[in-house]
Amino acid sequence: MNRTLTARIAGVIGASALALGGAVMAAPAAQADGAGCANYLAQAPNSRSTTDGNLACGLGGAGLPVSPALCKTVLANVSQVAGTATDAACKQAKQ
């Protein structure tokens, strides 16, 4: 019985940590202003308007210390945006 209780407590703590971590990541992204970044990506020559690009712009505009790094990582690795366009878009997200 003690083992079952320990496993349940560990499960509740783990699930709570995941839920709180998701809320912390989603809240700044939902309130972020990455419109300049998204507009930059949608214009030529980039012509990209994707969900992951919008997410990256939202993360870039979140104002967190890691926001620029998250923006660049998502745009470069997930959206496959070129390096110079990634830098310019993430700069737009900070403004």
ChimeraX attribute file (.defattr): number of C-alpha atoms within 10 A of each C-alpha:
attribute: neighborCount
match mode: 1-to-1
recipient: residues
	/A:1	6
	/A:2	7
	/A:3	8
	/A:4	9
	/A:5	10
	/A:6	11
	/A:7	12
	/A:8	12
	/A:9	12
	/A:10	12
	/A:11	12
	/A:12	12
	/A:13	12
	/A:14	12
	/A:15	12
	/A:16	12
	/A:17	12
	/A:18	12
	/A:19	11
	/A:20	12
	/A:21	11
	/A:22	11
	/A:23	12
	/A:24	11
	/A:25	12
	/A:26	15
	/A:27	11
	/A:28	18
	/A:29	23
	/A:30	12
	/A:31	12
	/A:32	19
	/A:33	21
	/A:34	26
	/A:35	17
	/A:36	18
	/A:37	27
	/A:38	24
	/A:39	17
	/A:40	22
	/A:41	26
	/A:42	15
	/A:43	11
	/A:44	8
	/A:45	9
	/A:46	12
	/A:47	11
	/A:48	17
	/A:49	15
	/A:50	13
	/A:51	11
	/A:52	13
	/A:53	25
	/A:54	23
	/A:55	21
	/A:56	32
	/A:57	35
	/A:58	28
	/A:59	31
	/A:60	32
	/A:61	27
	/A:62	24
	/A:63	17
	/A:64	13
	/A:65	9
	/A:66	11
	/A:67	22
	/A:68	21
	/A:69	15
	/A:70	19
	/A:71	28
	/A:72	25
	/A:73	16
	/A:74	21
	/A:75	26
	/A:76	19
	/A:77	10
	/A:78	12
	/A:79	19
	/A:80	12
	/A:81	20
	/A:82	12
	/A:83	12
	/A:84	9
	/A:85	18
	/A:86	25
	/A:87	17
	/A:88	14
	/A:89	27
	/A:90	29
	/A:91	19
	/A:92	21
	/A:93	28
	/A:94	21
	/A:95	13
